[in-house]
Amino acid sequence: ALPDILSATTYAGLESKSLDPRALSRPLPTRPSPAARLGTEIHRLIEERARDHHPAWISPYPEEAELDEPQARDGRGEVAQKLALWTALGFDRRTIARLPSGEPMIELPFTLRIGDRIIRGRVDAVYETDDGGLEIVDIKSGGRFEPGPNDQLAIYARALDANGLLPQSRPVTLTYAFLDGGAPLSRRYR
């Protein structure tokens, strides 16, 4: 039997059949790896920059705390390179969407019920678009892949929609921002 509470990544992996459900029956702890630390450090720095270094807006959520330690010294060049690619994509100059409370929509935690499962995760970033819509962005510091219909971004969009945070009459775009030097991969949610 599957657990009642899943992460968005796990749920997307099950939906795309890239994750064997048996792997969840006796889960083993995942050791932090250089790739995981790199991704966490990049997300932390992007969040910090997007929040304009405002101390009140630093994310207080602990789910990724074990990976939130700064990257080892020998990985700083790779972090700088990935941040340069993020800047080259123009995301550092984009306007972060805001919740009705005024809080920026970056590293935004969510909980969503899908069927009899509870799905938890964090939306990397939501940006305003020139046409008055929103763009939900998932920043990927690892390898490029082809997303399926029930991928992480679709789950993020469903969670935001369920909470009334997506405009009903404006376009919503889903984007994977791969930090590999290539173009982002985008599609319309509606």
Backbone as a ProteinNet text record, in pm:
[ID]
protein_1_A
[PRIMARY]
ALPDILSATTYAGLESKSLDPRALSRPLPTRPSPAARLGTEIHRLIEERARDHHPAWISPYPEEAELDEPQARDGRGEVAQKLALWTALGFDRRTIARLPSGEPMIELPFTLRIGDRIIRGRVDAVYETDDGGLEIVDIKSGGRFEPGPNDQLAIYARALDANGLLPQSRPVTLTYAFLDGGAPLSRRYR
[TERTIARY]
83.9	0	87.2	41.5	114.3	85.1	179.4	153.6	39.8	-24.8	-133.7	-84.3	39.8	96.6	220.7	222.6	333.2	384.9	510.7	563.3	517	516.9	476.9	568.5	696.2	790.9	760.2	731.2	698.2	569.1	467.1	339.7	358.1	434.6	460	534.9	630	704.3	614.6	520.8	425.5	333.5	284.8	194.7	262.6	390	462.4	520.9	504.6	555.7	708.8	773.9	919.9	963.8	868.1	896.2	814.5	881.5	815.1	748.3	616.3	547.7	607.3	670.1	732.1	844.5	905.2	1013	960.8	830.1	772	727.1	720.9	671.8	770.6	897.5	1001.8	1104	1065.4	1155.6	1282.1	1389.9	1518.4	1548.9	1614.7	1649.8	1743.5	1725	1809.9	1923.9	2045.6	2161.6	2178.3	2212.4	2240.9	2355.2	2338.5	2440.2	2489.4	2601.9	2647.8	2543.6	2473.5	2371.7	2254.7	2212	2101.9	2144	2266.1	2314.1	2326.5	2371.8	2382.7	2244.1	2146.6	2011	1953.6	1973.6	1922.2	1989.1	2118.6	2190.9	2145.7	2125.8	2079.5	1940.6	1850.8	1716	1722.3	1806.8	1819.2	1866.2	1967.4	2021.3	1921.9	1851.1	1750.5	1638.6	1595.5	1491.3	1539.5	1661.5	1717.2	1720.5	1764.3	1770.9	1632.1	1539.1	1403.7	1331.6	1365.8	1302.4	1375.8	1465.7	1538.6	1611.3	1655.2	1731.1	1653.6	1522.6	1439.1	1428.3	1482.6	1487.1	1350	1246.7	1113.3	1056	1112.6	1057.9	1139.7	1237.7	1313.1	1224	1221.1	1129.7	1157.6	1055	1073.3	1044.9	1014.2	967.4	1084.1	1076.7	1191.3	1203.3	1111.4	1113.3	1248.3	1319.1	1446	1566	1543.9	1647.9	1775.3	1762	1882.7	1969	1912.6	1990.2	2024	1982.4	1998.3	2135.9	2228.8	2363	2430.2	2512.5	2578.6	2660.7	2671.4	2747.6	2892.6	2954.1	3094.7	3178	3292.5	3377.2	3407.9	3429.2	3466.5	3349.4	3227.9	3112.7	3069	3140.3	3097.6	3103.2	3196.9	3204.9	3082.1	3035.6	2916.4	2792.1	2783.8	2672.1	2671.8	2787.2	2797.7	2758.7	2801.3	2767.4	2616.7	2552.1	2406.3	2331.8	2377.4	2313.8	2330.7	2445.1	2466.9	2369.8	2343.5	2247.1	2106.2	2070.4	1940.3	1926.8	2034.1	2034.2	2023.6	2095.5	2090	1949.3	1873.5	1735.2	1643.1	1691.8	1615.7	1524.2	1527.3	1436.4	1467.9	1591.4	1627.4	1565	1520.6	1460.2	1307.6	1251.8	1107.1	1041.1	911.7	835.6	772.6	805.5	747.4	602.7	511.2	371	361.1	255.8	237.8	103.9	105.3	-17.6	-103.7	-232.6	-315.2	-258.4	-182	-119.6	0.2	47.4	165.8	292.6	287.1	402.6	438.1	565.9	603.6	580.4	541.3	512.7	641.6	728.9	854.1	876.1	917.6	931.4	804.1	692.3	560	513	497.2	454.8	306.1	270.6	130.1	100.1	-27.7	-81.6	-205.5	-218.2	-328.7	-378.8	-509.3	-567.3	-595.6	-542.6	-573.3	-621.9	-751	-809.6	-800.2	-744.2	-730.6	-588.9	-511.7	-374.4	-361.1	-269.8	-231.9	-96.2	-89.1	34	88.2	216.3	281.8	400	428.5	544.2	564.7	653.8	681.6	689.3	621.3	628.6	753.3	843.6	969.2	943.3	868.1	841.8	722.6	649.6	540.6	568	574.1	604.8	482.6	473.6	372.5	418.7	322	354.6	301.6	355.1	316.6	169	107	-33.9	-129.1	-78.4	-161.6	-181.7	-119.2	-129.9	-17.3	-0.2	105	186.1	311.7	399.3	453.1	419.2	467.5	597.2	705.1	837.8	895.8	945.6	1018.6	1163.6	1253.5	1395	1463.9	1529.3	1594.6	1744.4	1820.6	1966.6	2028.3	1947.9	1997.5	1975.8	1961.7	1948.2	1812.5	1810	1688.4	1605.8	1474.7	1384.3	1260	1181.4	1053.4	942.5	871	765.3	641.4	567.8	442.2	325.6	202.7	86.2	62.1	98.5	80	213.9	295	427.4	417.7	533.2	536.4	464.1	486.7	424.3	272.5	219.8	74.2	19.9	93	51.6	57.5	162.9	174.5	55.9	23.7	-87.9	-219.4	-241.5	-364	-372.5	-259.3	-258	-288.8	-227.1	-252.5	-397	-447.2	-584.9	-683.5	-657	-745.6	-752.3	-648.5	-645.5	-687.7	-740.9	-789.7	-680.8	-559.8	-446.7	-413.9	-490.1	-468	-581.8	-549	-654.6	-739.2	-871	-960.5	-967.3	-950.1	-967.8	-836.5	-725.2	-594.8	-512.3	-414.9	-333.3	-240.4	-217.7	-122.6	-26.6	100.6	204.8	282.9	320.5	403.6	540.4	646.2	780.7	881.8	958.2	1077.4	1194.9	1263.2	1381.5	1503.9	1549.7	1667.6	1791.6	1876.5	1999	2114.1	2091.3	2191.3	2238.5	2194.8	2234.1	2132.6	2034.7	1931.6	1811.5	1718.3	1597.6	1503.7	1424.8	1324.2	1221.6	1154.9	1051.2	917.7	832.2	706.3	587.7	474.1	347.1	236.2	121.4	7.2	-66.6	-104	-192.6	-334.7	-360.1	-488	-471.3
-119.3	0	124	224.6	351.2	433.6	517.5	607	703.7	754	849.5	987.9	1020.6	1151.9	1133.5	1201.5	1191.2	1329.7	1336.4	1462.4	1476.2	1598.3	1622.6	1547.2	1539.9	1469.5	1320.5	1262.5	1120.3	1092.5	1176.6	1157.8	1165.5	1265.1	1279.7	1157.4	1106.5	986	864.6	849.6	738.8	753	874.2	898.3	871.9	907.4	887.6	747.2	666.9	529.5	524.4	637.4	636.3	594.3	581.5	538.8	413.9	310.7	185.4	200.8	176.9	192.3	105.7	-4.9	-91.1	-20.2	80.3	156	234.8	256.9	332.7	243.5	113.6	24.6	11.2	18.5	14.5	121.5	248.1	355.9	361.7	384.1	403.7	552.4	598.8	741.1	773.5	891	935.4	1017.4	976	1050.4	1175.9	1286	1405.8	1377.2	1423.4	1403.1	1539.3	1542.5	1670.8	1732.9	1651.9	1705.8	1765.6	1698.2	1750.5	1878.6	1881.4	2003.3	2118.1	2088.2	2190.7	2248.6	2162.7	2208.8	2291.2	2246.1	2318.1	2454	2459.2	2585.8	2683.7	2635.1	2722	2775.8	2687.9	2733.3	2836.8	2813.8	2906.9	3044.1	3045.9	3172.9	3245.8	3171.4	3234.1	3291.2	3216.4	3267.6	3393.7	3391.3	3506.5	3628.3	3608.8	3721.4	3769.9	3676.9	3715	3789.5	3759	3826	3954.2	3997.3	4122.9	4128.5	4013.4	4005.4	4061.4	4061.9	4112.3	4002.9	4021.4	3915	3860.1	3941.7	3894.1	3798.1	3795.4	3709.9	3584.2	3556.5	3432.6	3318	3212.4	3101.7	3033.8	3022.3	2958.2	2807.9	2752.6	2614.3	2516	2413.7	2328.9	2202.8	2173.5	2043.3	2007.1	2104.9	2075.4	2117.2	2131.8	2184.6	2101.3	1969.2	1887.2	1911	1972.3	2000.9	2149.1	2230.2	2373.5	2424.8	2336.5	2382.4	2429.6	2532.6	2581.6	2472.7	2484.5	2391	2388.9	2272.7	2260.9	2355.2	2394.8	2492.8	2456.4	2328.6	2289.2	2295.5	2320.4	2329.2	2471.4	2570.2	2708.5	2752.7	2701.8	2737	2689.5	2569.9	2516.5	2594.5	2634.1	2716.7	2848.4	2912.7	3041	3024	2913.5	2888.6	2872.3	2796.1	2775.1	2906.2	2986.4	3116	3208.3	3200.8	3281.1	3237.8	3108.2	3058.9	3107	3106.4	3157.1	3305.3	3381.7	3523.6	3541	3458.7	3467.5	3438.8	3356.5	3328.9	3446.5	3543	3664.1	3656.3	3546.3	3532.8	3629.8	3674.6	3768.7	3906.5	3934.6	4064.4	4057.4	3939.5	3921.2	3960	3988.4	4026	3901.5	3876.9	3764.3	3799.7	3707.3	3726.9	3727.6	3785.8	3794.9	3735.1	3677.7	3627.6	3748.1	3727.8	3839.4	3907.1	3833.9	3890.8	3978.9	3974.9	4051.3	3967.8	3848	3756.7	3714.5	3715.6	3672.7	3522.5	3485.5	3345.3	3276.7	3252.8	3183.2	3083.4	2961.2	2852.5	2843.5	2843.6	2847.6	2706.3	2675.6	2541.2	2520	2394.6	2363.2	2222.4	2198.1	2065.5	2052.4	1940.7	1919.3	1777.5	1761.4	1626.7	1587.7	1471.8	1412.2	1271.5	1249.2	1120.7	1101.3	987.2	961.8	990.2	1061.1	1095	1243.6	1273.4	1411.3	1433.6	1535.9	1568.3	1698.9	1695.8	1813.7	1852.2	1980.1	2025.9	2174.9	2226	2369	2411.3	2518.8	2577.8	2665.6	2639.7	2716.2	2865.8	2905.6	3048.9	3066.7	3175.9	3215.8	3360.3	3383.9	3516.9	3576	3707.9	3778	3777.6	3775.8	3782.9	3914.3	3953.9	4080.9	4085.7	3968.8	3965.6	3957.8	3979	3977	3839.8	3739.2	3603.3	3571.9	3442.7	3395.6	3286.5	3275.6	3167.7	3095.9	2967.3	2883.6	2820.8	2843.3	2800.2	2700.1	2589.5	2490.7	2497.1	2532.5	2549.8	2415.4	2370.5	2240.3	2256.5	2216.4	2225.5	2096.2	1991.1	1862.2	1847.6	1722.2	1692	1727.1	1744.4	1776.2	1648.8	1661.9	1548.8	1596.3	1503.1	1533.8	1514.3	1619.3	1605.4	1536.9	1473.3	1410.6	1498.9	1453.9	1537.7	1560.9	1467.6	1483.7	1503	1592.7	1618.6	1717.3	1755.5	1846.9	1977.6	2035.9	2164.5	2154	2044.4	2025.8	2017.1	1949.9	1940.3	2077.3	2153.4	2287.7	2373.9	2367.3	2446.3	2404.6	2274.1	2227.3	2279.1	2278.7	2326.6	2476.3	2554.4	2698.5	2727.6	2652.8	2669.5	2634.1	2524.4	2481.3	2585.3	2665.9	2770.2	2906.9	2908.7	3033.3	3132.5	3084	3173.2	3189.9	3123.3	3139.7	3220.6	3317.8	3398.4	3311.8	3323.1	3239.1	3283.8	3411.3	3461.6	3500.5	3464.6	3500.8	3374.8	3381.4	3262.7	3226.1	3096	3043.2	2953	2978.7	2903.1	2822.2	2701.2	2613.1	2604	2631.3	2636.4	2561.6	2475.1	2417.6	2503.6	2564.6	2645.8	2558.6	2489	2403.5	2491.1	2472.1	2550.6	2476.8	2442.1	2368.1	2444.9	2569.8	2650.9	2647.6	2557	2548.5	2634.7	2638.9	2719.2	2651.6	2732.3	2674.9	2595.2	2504.6	2423.7	2467.6	2529.8	2587.1	2527.7	2530.7	2493	2567.2	2577.6	2645.6	2549.2	2600.6	2526.5	2555.3	2681.2	2725.1	2863.6
0	0	0	-72.1	-78	46.5	87.1	199.6	165.4	267.6	246.9	210.2	248.2	220.3	134	18.5	-76.4	-110.7	-150.4	-202.7	-347.2	-396.6	-535.3	-631.2	-600.6	-687.2	-691.3	-575.3	-568.5	-644.4	-623.7	-692	-844	-890.3	-1034.2	-1086.9	-1009.3	-1050.6	-1061.5	-968.6	-974.7	-1094.9	-1120.1	-1232.3	-1366.7	-1377.4	-1504	-1516.2	-1412.2	-1407.4	-1405.5	-1372.5	-1360.7	-1220.6	-1128.9	-992.9	-964.1	-920.3	-886	-749.4	-739.5	-611.1	-500.4	-537	-435.7	-362.4	-427.6	-363.1	-242.8	-237.8	-126.4	-11.8	-36	68.8	184.3	154.6	258.2	224.4	241.2	198.8	282.5	214	281.5	284.2	387.5	389.9	273.5	218.1	108.7	166.6	135.1	183.3	99.1	160.3	81.8	-15.3	-136.3	-238.8	-286.6	-355.8	-411.2	-504.1	-584.4	-674.9	-596.6	-488.4	-406.9	-337	-286.3	-219.9	-319.3	-440.3	-543.9	-573.2	-595.6	-623.9	-510.5	-387.2	-271.3	-256.8	-277.5	-266.5	-375.1	-496	-604.5	-572.1	-526.1	-489.3	-377	-278.8	-166.8	-214.7	-300	-348	-437.9	-522.6	-608.3	-522.9	-422.3	-332.9	-262.2	-213.2	-143.1	-234.4	-358.1	-451.9	-489.3	-508.2	-547.3	-435.8	-314.6	-200.2	-163.6	-252.5	-233	-99.5	-51.6	73.4	192.5	184	293.5	398.9	519.4	619.2	658.7	653.5	692.6	590	468.8	363.4	339.8	421.3	406.6	451.1	373.3	398.8	532.2	617.7	747.3	745.9	630.6	625.4	628.5	714.7	741.7	656.7	564.8	498.8	436.5	384.4	319.6	405.7	534.7	623.3	619.5	605.6	606.7	483.5	380.5	260.7	248.4	344.3	332.8	372.5	402.3	433.5	305.6	313.5	192.9	124.4	-4.5	-87.1	-41.4	-47.2	-11.5	-98.3	-47.4	-116.8	-260.1	-287.2	-422.1	-520.2	-473.4	-561.8	-592.8	-538.2	-557.4	-702.8	-777.9	-919.7	-995.5	-961.9	-1027.1	-985.6	-859.9	-813.9	-890.7	-899.6	-971.2	-1117.7	-1179.1	-1319.4	-1337	-1248.5	-1257.9	-1234.4	-1138.4	-1114.7	-1234.8	-1302	-1422.8	-1533.4	-1543.9	-1643.8	-1609.6	-1480.4	-1435.9	-1473.4	-1450.8	-1485.5	-1636.6	-1712.6	-1858.6	-1911.3	-1841.8	-1882.4	-1849.5	-1771.6	-1742.1	-1622.2	-1548	-1434.9	-1321.5	-1312.6	-1205.6	-1227	-1350.5	-1381.3	-1387.4	-1367.8	-1375.4	-1243.7	-1250.6	-1131.2	-1070.5	-944.5	-870.6	-837.2	-863.2	-825.9	-673.7	-623.8	-478.6	-437.7	-319.2	-258.9	-219	-192.7	-146.1	-20.4	59.1	180.1	148.3	23.3	-16.1	-17.4	37.1	39.8	-103	-139.8	-274.6	-293.9	-414.2	-446.2	-491.5	-396.5	-422.5	-309.7	-346.7	-249.7	-165	-234.9	-172.9	-138.1	-9.3	28.6	-0.8	-29.9	-52.6	-4.7	17.7	45.5	-41.1	-110.1	-203.7	-189.6	-188.1	-187.6	-332.4	-371.8	-502.1	-472.2	-493.3	-457.7	-307.9	-266.9	-123.2	-73	-151.3	-114.3	-81.9	5.9	36	-30.7	-113.6	-186.2	-128.2	-91.2	-35.2	-122.4	-127.1	-202.6	-186.8	-269.7	-274.2	-419.9	-451.1	-585.2	-586.8	-682	-685.9	-698.9	-802.3	-822.5	-914.8	-893.1	-981.8	-1021.5	-1153.2	-1205.6	-1274.9	-1271.6	-1349.8	-1495.3	-1586.8	-1729.5	-1786.7	-1902.4	-1964.3	-2002.1	-2025.8	-2065.7	-1946.3	-1824.6	-1705.3	-1645.3	-1703.5	-1651.5	-1555.2	-1533	-1443.6	-1511.3	-1469.9	-1516.3	-1393.3	-1382.4	-1272.7	-1320.3	-1246.1	-1289.7	-1190.6	-1244.5	-1166.2	-1213.1	-1123.1	-1156.6	-1142.1	-1248.7	-1250.8	-1270.2	-1169	-1177.6	-1228.1	-1241.3	-1289.9	-1439.3	-1480.9	-1622.9	-1680.5	-1810.7	-1885.4	-1903.2	-1908.8	-1927.8	-2001.4	-2050.2	-2114.1	-2012.4	-1974.9	-1875.9	-1933.2	-1844.1	-1881.7	-1840.3	-1863.5	-1833.3	-1684.1	-1597.6	-1453	-1383.2	-1436.4	-1380.8	-1264.4	-1211	-1097.2	-1126.3	-1243.3	-1274	-1279.1	-1332.5	-1335	-1192.6	-1105.3	-964.4	-898.6	-925.4	-869.4	-913.8	-1042.8	-1095.5	-1030.2	-1014.1	-948	-804.8	-734.9	-595.6	-589.3	-675.7	-676.1	-716	-815	-861	-749.9	-678.9	-570.7	-459.2	-446.1	-343.4	-397.5	-520.3	-578.7	-613.1	-639.4	-665.2	-813.1	-902	-1045.7	-1105.6	-1190.6	-1252.4	-1346.3	-1335.3	-1416.3	-1562.1	-1588.1	-1724.5	-1791.8	-1731.1	-1787.8	-1809.4	-1899.7	-1926.6	-1810.5	-1798.4	-1701.1	-1777.9	-1762.9	-1832.4	-1730.6	-1769.3	-1686.2	-1751.7	-1676.6	-1734.1	-1648.6	-1714.1	-1651.4	-1695.1	-1599.2	-1626.9	-1598.6	-1701.9	-1688.6	-1686.5	-1587.6	-1576.6	-1643.3	-1770.4	-1848.2	-1970.8	-1985.7	-2100.7	-2213.3	-2206.4	-2308.6	-2274.2	-2367.7	-2350.2	-2249.8	-2178	-2088.6	-2169.7	-2103.8	-2165.9	-2107.2	-2191.9	-2144	-2216.3	-2145.9	-2206.9	-2133	-2195.8	-2134.5	-2039.8	-1926.3	-1836.4	-1879.8	-1906.5	-1966.4	-2021.7
[MASK]
++++++++++++++++++++++++++++++++++++++++++++++++++++++++++++++++++++++++++++++++++++++++++++++++++++++++++++++++++++++++++++++++++++++++++++++++++++++++++++++++++++++++++++++++++++++++++++++

